[in-house]
């Protein structure tokens, strides 16, 4: 309610916060020639750019992608068929040449030599020689050397105390301490007390006066400096900042905005013109080259290709297949003939191969099936069981 009650300084029609004043007639008259000039300068650049973009897309679609796929397949084949077996072979060769000899040398030469040539003798020497010797030295130290050492140390300590400690203590207690007390009393009464009185009665008031005078001088200098700084700032703002700001606001900013707007509009218009030129060139290329080539392919090449495929290639292929089948049959017949002749020659040289007589698995003499006399039993042998050994074993397991 208070805001609505306050009167507006501009009346009822107040300008919005982001109000920009309209362009004058001079700006409008200059804008159209500038945009025409910029369009003339930008059009070749835009056409070259469109040509480069179209060429790049065509190269990516026709050359780079198939080349990338071919390189990928070649690399996959090279990796799977050449590099992987080669790597396995090199790995095996490196293991056989470098790793396995050193492993064998370490396992079968170094470890046994160190274990049985160094470690075992050292352990025996430690356990059998050094340990008893160390125990003997310890007993000798505890029994003889330690008591003798304690007595010698006590006597030596008493002698050193009598020679060095007691004289020094006497000199410090009866000579140096009284001298130090007397010197301290003299210094305190003759030097310290006068200096303290001079500092308290003379130097402190003098220092306070000097500090007060320095503060007055500093305040005066600061006031003069503030006045001079304000004058310099006002002069710089009036003579330098204000003209530069006016030039930027009135000249540079409008010129920059117009140049950017002209460049943007010229780039869009040049794009339209470039696409129109591209469509015209594409239509001309299709009319002069593509359509005749398509007509020739559809009218001439396709019937000729079909005629060659149906009347020349298909009969030649069938004839080649029949010739291949006949050659394979002739080779098969020749191989069978050679094999039969080899078998006949071997039979003539060696004779027929004897066929072993069938008999029972257990070798029982009571049953001889398929013999020359066709006898099923032998009267001199004990009758064999009618159940085979394998059946009997199965019955026992069951």
Backbone torsions as a table, in degrees:
resi	resn	phi	psi	omega
1	UNK	NA	-38.0	179.1
2	UNK	-66.0	-39.5	-179.6
3	UNK	-66.6	-37.5	179.1
4	UNK	-70.2	-27.2	-178.6
5	UNK	-78.0	-23.2	-178.0
6	UNK	-72.0	136.5	179.5
7	UNK	-77.0	146.4	179.8
8	UNK	-82.3	137.4	-179.8
9	UNK	-69.8	-17.9	-178.3
10	UNK	-107.4	11.0	-179.5
11	UNK	85.8	-157.0	-178.7
12	UNK	-73.3	-33.9	-175.9
13	UNK	-97.6	81.2	179.3
14	UNK	-89.4	139.9	-179.5
15	UNK	-72.0	146.6	178.1
16	UNK	-67.5	173.3	-176.0
17	UNK	-65.6	-39.7	-177.4
18	UNK	-104.5	46.8	-178.5
19	UNK	-79.3	133.1	175.1
20	UNK	-120.4	127.8	-178.7
21	UNK	-66.8	152.7	-178.9
22	UNK	-68.6	156.9	-180.0
23	UNK	-76.3	146.3	178.0
24	UNK	-80.7	176.2	-179.0
25	UNK	-69.0	-30.7	178.8
26	UNK	-64.6	-42.4	178.2
27	UNK	-63.8	-40.5	179.5
28	UNK	-65.2	-39.1	179.2
29	UNK	-68.5	-33.3	-179.1
30	UNK	-80.3	-27.2	-173.0
31	UNK	-64.8	-42.6	-175.0
32	UNK	-66.9	-47.9	176.1
33	UNK	-61.5	-37.5	178.7
34	UNK	-62.4	-44.2	179.2
35	UNK	-65.7	-36.1	177.1
36	UNK	-64.1	-44.9	179.6
37	UNK	-62.9	-43.7	179.5
38	UNK	-63.8	-38.8	177.4
39	UNK	-63.1	-41.3	178.0
40	UNK	-63.6	-35.8	-179.5
41	UNK	-78.1	-33.5	-174.2
42	UNK	-84.5	-27.9	-175.1
43	UNK	-55.7	-49.0	177.6
44	UNK	-61.1	-38.3	179.3
45	UNK	-63.2	-43.9	-179.8
46	UNK	-66.0	-38.7	178.7
47	UNK	-66.1	-42.1	176.8
48	UNK	-62.8	-41.0	178.3
49	UNK	-61.7	-45.5	178.8
50	UNK	-63.3	-38.8	177.7
51	UNK	-63.9	-42.9	178.7
52	UNK	-64.3	-41.0	179.0
53	UNK	-63.8	-45.9	179.0
54	UNK	-63.9	-41.3	176.9
55	UNK	-63.2	-40.7	177.9
56	UNK	-63.8	-43.7	177.8
57	UNK	-62.9	-43.1	178.5
58	UNK	-64.3	-42.3	178.3
59	UNK	-64.0	-39.2	177.5
60	UNK	-64.3	-41.3	-176.8
61	UNK	-76.1	-36.7	-172.9
62	UNK	-95.3	-36.4	-171.5
63	UNK	-110.3	-53.1	-169.5
64	UNK	-69.9	-45.9	-179.4
65	UNK	-64.7	-49.1	175.1
66	UNK	-61.0	-38.3	178.3
67	UNK	-64.9	-39.8	177.2
68	UNK	-63.7	-43.6	177.6
69	UNK	-63.3	-42.2	179.1
70	UNK	-64.1	-42.5	177.5
71	UNK	-64.4	-37.7	177.2
72	UNK	-63.8	-44.7	177.9
73	UNK	-65.2	-40.2	178.6
74	UNK	-64.4	-41.7	178.7
75	UNK	-66.4	-40.0	177.9
76	UNK	-62.4	-44.1	178.4
77	UNK	-64.9	-42.5	179.5
78	UNK	-63.4	-40.5	-179.9
79	UNK	-68.3	-43.4	-176.2
80	UNK	-77.4	-34.7	-172.8
81	UNK	-100.5	-23.2	-174.7
82	UNK	-118.3	-56.4	-172.6
83	UNK	-69.0	-40.7	-179.4
84	UNK	-64.5	-51.3	175.4
85	UNK	-61.3	-38.3	178.3
86	UNK	-63.9	-40.8	177.0
87	UNK	-64.1	-41.1	177.3
88	UNK	-62.9	-42.3	179.4
89	UNK	-64.6	-43.7	178.4
90	UNK	-64.6	-37.6	178.0
91	UNK	-63.8	-44.7	178.2
92	UNK	-63.9	-41.0	179.9
93	UNK	-65.5	-41.8	178.8
94	UNK	-64.9	-40.6	177.4
95	UNK	-64.6	-39.5	-178.4
96	UNK	-72.3	-30.5	-174.9
97	UNK	-91.2	-39.5	-171.5
98	UNK	-106.9	-40.3	-171.4
99	UNK	-84.7	-54.7	-173.4
100	UNK	-62.2	-41.2	176.1
101	UNK	-61.0	-42.2	-179.9
102	UNK	-69.1	-36.3	177.0
103	UNK	-64.1	-44.6	177.4
104	UNK	-64.2	-40.5	177.9
105	UNK	-62.6	-43.0	179.5
106	UNK	-66.6	-43.8	-173.3
107	UNK	-74.2	-39.8	-171.3
108	UNK	-106.6	-7.9	-178.7
109	UNK	-121.6	-59.2	-172.4
110	UNK	-68.1	-48.9	-177.7
111	UNK	-61.9	-49.0	177.3
112	UNK	-61.6	-40.3	-178.4
113	UNK	-64.6	-45.1	-179.2
114	UNK	-67.5	-39.9	-176.9
115	UNK	-68.0	-52.5	-173.5
116	UNK	-91.3	-15.1	179.9
117	UNK	-100.2	-22.6	-176.2
118	UNK	-122.0	-53.9	-172.3
119	UNK	-67.6	-49.4	-177.6
120	UNK	-62.5	-46.4	176.4
121	UNK	-62.4	-38.9	178.8
122	UNK	-65.9	-40.7	177.5
123	UNK	-62.8	-43.2	178.6
124	UNK	-63.5	-41.6	179.5
125	UNK	-63.1	-41.4	179.3
126	UNK	-65.4	-46.1	-175.5
127	UNK	-74.0	-37.8	-171.9
128	UNK	-94.4	-24.5	-173.3
129	UNK	-117.5	-57.7	-171.2
130	UNK	-70.1	-38.1	-179.9
131	UNK	-64.4	-50.7	176.2
132	UNK	-61.4	-38.0	179.1
133	UNK	-63.8	-41.8	177.5
134	UNK	-65.0	-39.3	176.6
135	UNK	-63.0	-39.1	177.5
136	UNK	-64.0	-44.0	177.8
137	UNK	-63.1	-38.1	178.5
138	UNK	-65.1	-42.9	178.2
139	UNK	-63.7	-40.6	179.0
140	UNK	-63.3	-40.1	178.9
141	UNK	-66.4	-44.9	-179.5
142	UNK	-66.7	-35.9	-172.8
143	UNK	-85.1	-40.7	-170.7
144	UNK	-114.2	-52.4	-169.1
145	UNK	-72.5	-38.0	-176.3
146	UNK	-66.2	-48.4	177.1
147	UNK	-61.6	-43.1	179.0
148	UNK	-62.0	-40.4	179.9
149	UNK	-65.4	-41.1	179.6
150	UNK	-63.6	-41.4	178.4
151	UNK	-64.5	-44.1	179.3
152	UNK	-63.4	-41.7	-179.0
153	UNK	-64.9	-38.7	179.4
154	UNK	-64.4	-46.9	-179.4
155	UNK	-64.0	-43.2	-179.8
156	UNK	-64.3	-39.3	177.9
157	UNK	-63.6	-41.8	179.1
158	UNK	-63.8	-42.3	179.9
159	UNK	-63.3	-44.6	180.0
160	UNK	-65.6	-37.7	178.3
161	UNK	-64.6	-42.9	-179.5
162	UNK	-68.1	-32.3	-176.5
163	UNK	-84.5	-35.8	-169.6
164	UNK	-117.8	-39.7	-170.3
165	UNK	-79.5	-50.0	-176.0
166	UNK	-63.2	-42.2	176.1
167	UNK	-60.6	-42.9	-179.2
168	UNK	-64.2	-42.6	178.9
169	UNK	-62.6	-41.6	178.3
170	UNK	-63.7	-44.2	178.7
171	UNK	-62.0	-43.4	-178.8
172	UNK	-67.2	-40.7	-173.3
173	UNK	-76.7	-40.9	-171.1
174	UNK	-102.4	-11.5	-177.9
175	UNK	-120.6	-58.2	-172.2
176	UNK	-71.0	-38.3	-177.8
177	UNK	-65.9	-47.5	176.1
178	UNK	-61.5	-39.4	177.5
179	UNK	-61.9	-41.3	-179.7
180	UNK	-66.0	-38.0	178.5
181	UNK	-65.6	-43.1	179.0
182	UNK	-63.7	-42.3	179.8
183	UNK	-65.2	-37.4	179.0
184	UNK	-64.9	-41.2	-179.9
185	UNK	-65.4	-39.8	179.4
186	UNK	-65.7	-44.6	-179.1
187	UNK	-64.2	-41.0	-178.4
188	UNK	-66.1	-38.2	-175.7
189	UNK	-86.9	-29.3	-175.9
190	UNK	-96.5	-23.9	-173.6
191	UNK	-121.1	-52.2	-171.9
192	UNK	-67.4	-48.3	-177.7
193	UNK	-63.0	-44.4	175.5
194	UNK	-61.7	-40.9	-179.8
195	UNK	-65.3	-38.5	178.7
196	UNK	-65.1	-41.0	178.6
197	UNK	-63.6	-42.3	178.6
198	UNK	-62.2	-42.1	-178.8
199	UNK	-65.9	-40.3	-174.9
200	UNK	-78.2	-37.6	-173.8
201	UNK	-93.9	-24.4	-175.9
202	UNK	-114.6	-57.2	-171.6
203	UNK	-68.3	-38.4	-178.0
204	UNK	-65.6	-49.3	176.2
205	UNK	-61.1	-38.9	178.3
206	UNK	-62.2	-42.0	178.3
207	UNK	-65.2	-38.7	177.9
208	UNK	-62.6	-41.0	178.0
209	UNK	-64.0	-41.8	179.8
210	UNK	-64.4	-41.7	179.1
211	UNK	-62.6	-42.9	179.7
212	UNK	-62.1	-43.4	178.6
213	UNK	-63.7	-39.7	178.1
214	UNK	-64.9	-36.8	177.8
215	UNK	-64.9	-42.1	177.1
216	UNK	-60.5	-46.3	179.1
217	UNK	-61.7	-40.7	-179.6
218	UNK	-64.9	-39.0	178.0
219	UNK	-65.1	-40.6	178.2
220	UNK	-64.9	-45.6	178.7
221	UNK	-62.2	-40.3	179.2
222	UNK	-63.4	-42.0	179.2
223	UNK	-62.4	-44.8	178.7
224	UNK	-63.5	-40.7	179.5
225	UNK	-64.9	-38.6	179.0
226	UNK	-64.5	-42.8	179.3
227	UNK	-63.2	-45.9	179.3
228	UNK	-63.7	-41.6	179.6
229	UNK	-63.3	-41.8	177.5
230	UNK	-62.1	-39.6	179.4
231	UNK	-66.5	-42.6	179.9
232	UNK	-64.7	-42.7	179.1
233	UNK	-62.2	-44.0	178.7
234	UNK	-62.4	-40.9	179.4
235	UNK	-64.7	-43.7	-179.8
236	UNK	-65.1	-43.1	179.2
237	UNK	-62.7	-40.4	-176.5
238	UNK	-72.8	-41.8	-173.1
239	UNK	-90.2	-24.7	-172.9
240	UNK	-120.3	-52.4	-172.7
241	UNK	-69.3	-45.7	-177.8
242	UNK	-62.3	-46.6	176.8
243	UNK	-63.0	-40.4	179.7
244	UNK	-64.4	-42.9	178.0
245	UNK	-63.0	-39.9	178.9
246	UNK	-64.8	-42.9	178.4
247	UNK	-62.7	-42.5	-179.8
248	UNK	-65.5	-43.8	-175.0
249	UNK	-73.8	-36.8	-174.0
250	UNK	-94.8	-23.9	-173.7
251	UNK	-119.1	-58.5	-171.6
252	UNK	-68.3	-45.4	-178.5
253	UNK	-63.5	-47.7	176.3
254	UNK	-61.6	-40.7	179.3
255	UNK	-63.5	-42.3	178.3
256	UNK	-63.3	-44.0	178.2
257	UNK	-61.8	-42.1	179.9
258	UNK	-65.4	-40.6	179.7
259	UNK	-65.0	-44.3	179.1
260	UNK	-63.8	-43.1	178.6
261	UNK	-64.3	-39.7	178.6
262	UNK	-65.3	-40.8	178.1
263	UNK	-63.5	-44.2	179.5
264	UNK	-62.3	-47.8	-179.3
265	UNK	-65.9	-40.1	178.8
266	UNK	-65.4	-35.8	178.4
267	UNK	-65.5	-41.7	178.1
268	UNK	-66.0	-46.1	180.0
269	UNK	-63.8	-40.4	177.7
270	UNK	-63.2	-34.6	175.9
271	UNK	-62.9	-44.0	177.2
272	UNK	-61.1	-45.6	-179.5
273	UNK	-64.7	-41.9	-179.9
274	UNK	-63.3	-42.5	178.1
275	UNK	-64.9	-39.0	177.3
276	UNK	-62.5	-43.6	177.9
277	UNK	-63.7	-40.5	178.2
278	UNK	-63.0	-43.5	177.1
279	UNK	-62.3	-40.3	179.1
280	UNK	-63.9	-43.4	178.5
281	UNK	-65.3	-39.1	178.1
282	UNK	-64.1	-42.3	177.6
283	UNK	-63.6	-40.9	179.4
284	UNK	-64.8	-42.4	179.2
285	UNK	-65.3	-40.6	178.2
286	UNK	-66.3	-39.1	-178.7
287	UNK	-68.7	-40.7	-175.5
288	UNK	-86.3	-32.1	-173.5
289	UNK	-119.5	-50.5	-172.2
290	UNK	-66.5	-49.5	-178.6
291	UNK	-62.6	-47.0	175.9
292	UNK	-61.5	-39.6	179.5
293	UNK	-65.0	-41.9	177.5
294	UNK	-64.2	-42.1	177.9
295	UNK	-62.8	-43.2	179.4
296	UNK	-64.1	-41.0	179.4
297	UNK	-65.4	-42.6	-176.5
298	UNK	-75.6	-33.9	-173.9
299	UNK	-93.0	-33.6	-173.0
300	UNK	-109.4	-55.5	-171.6
301	UNK	-68.2	-40.5	-178.2
302	UNK	-64.8	-49.1	176.3
303	UNK	-61.6	-39.6	179.3
304	UNK	-64.3	-42.6	177.9
305	UNK	-62.5	-42.9	177.6
306	UNK	-63.2	-41.1	178.8
307	UNK	-62.9	-44.5	-180.0
308	UNK	-64.4	-40.3	-179.2
309	UNK	-66.4	-44.0	-173.9
310	UNK	-83.3	-35.6	-172.8
311	UNK	-99.4	-21.2	-176.5
312	UNK	-115.6	-54.6	-173.3
313	UNK	-70.1	-43.4	-178.5
314	UNK	-65.3	-47.9	176.7
315	UNK	-62.6	-38.0	179.0
316	UNK	-65.3	-37.7	178.5
317	UNK	-66.8	-43.1	178.7
318	UNK	-64.0	-40.3	178.6
319	UNK	-64.1	-39.6	179.0
320	UNK	-66.6	-38.5	177.6
321	UNK	-65.1	-43.6	178.3
322	UNK	-63.2	-41.5	178.7
323	UNK	-63.5	-40.0	177.8
324	UNK	-63.5	-42.7	178.5
325	UNK	-63.2	-42.8	179.3
326	UNK	-63.4	-41.4	179.7
327	UNK	-65.7	-40.6	178.1
328	UNK	-65.4	-39.1	176.8
329	UNK	-63.6	-41.4	179.2
330	UNK	-64.4	-41.5	178.1
331	UNK	-65.0	-38.5	178.7
332	UNK	-65.0	-42.5	178.7
333	UNK	-63.8	-41.3	178.8
334	UNK	-64.2	-40.3	178.4
335	UNK	-64.4	-41.3	178.3
336	UNK	-64.2	-39.1	179.5
337	UNK	-64.6	-44.7	180.0
338	UNK	-64.6	-39.4	-179.9
339	UNK	-66.0	-41.8	179.0
340	UNK	-65.5	-40.1	178.6
341	UNK	-65.1	-37.2	177.9
342	UNK	-65.6	-40.8	178.9
343	UNK	-66.0	-40.5	178.7
344	UNK	-64.2	-39.5	179.1
345	UNK	-66.8	-41.1	177.9
346	UNK	-64.6	-39.4	179.4
347	UNK	-66.2	-35.9	179.5
348	UNK	-70.3	-31.9	-179.1
349	UNK	-82.3	-41.4	-171.5
350	UNK	-101.0	-38.0	-175.7
351	UNK	106.4	177.7	-179.6
352	UNK	-72.8	149.5	177.4
353	UNK	-85.9	131.2	-178.7
354	UNK	-75.6	141.7	179.7
355	UNK	-100.7	128.0	-178.5
356	UNK	-67.5	141.0	179.3
357	UNK	-73.8	136.8	176.2
358	UNK	-72.1	140.9	178.5
359	UNK	-148.0	171.6	-179.3
360	UNK	-71.9	155.0	-178.5
361	UNK	-70.2	-33.0	-176.4
362	UNK	-83.3	-6.8	176.9
363	UNK	68.9	29.6	-179.1
364	UNK	-71.9	137.3	-179.5
365	UNK	-79.9	-10.5	-178.1
366	UNK	-79.6	-22.0	-177.8
367	UNK	-123.9	121.5	178.6
368	UNK	-134.1	83.8	179.9
369	UNK	-78.4	138.9	176.7
370	UNK	79.1	18.4	178.7
371	UNK	-79.2	179.3	-177.1
372	UNK	-68.0	-38.9	-178.0
373	UNK	-88.4	-0.3	179.1
374	UNK	56.2	35.4	178.5
375	UNK	-90.2	137.9	-178.2
376	UNK	-96.1	-14.5	-179.3
377	UNK	-138.4	156.4	176.1
378	UNK	-116.7	117.2	-175.1
379	UNK	-65.7	-23.6	-178.1
380	UNK	-85.6	-6.3	-176.6
381	UNK	-109.4	154.8	178.7
382	UNK	-73.2	144.5	-179.3
383	UNK	-64.1	136.6	179.8
384	UNK	-89.9	160.2	-179.6
385	UNK	-72.0	145.2	179.8
386	UNK	-77.5	-9.6	-179.1
387	UNK	-102.7	130.8	-179.6
388	UNK	-69.8	156.6	179.2
389	UNK	-60.2	-36.8	-179.3
390	UNK	-65.1	-40.0	178.0
391	UNK	-65.9	-41.3	178.7
392	UNK	-61.5	-42.6	177.4
393	UNK	-62.4	-41.1	178.0
394	UNK	-62.6	-38.6	179.9
395	UNK	-67.3	-41.4	178.2
396	UNK	-62.4	-43.1	179.5
397	UNK	-64.3	-37.8	178.6
398	UNK	-67.9	NA	NA
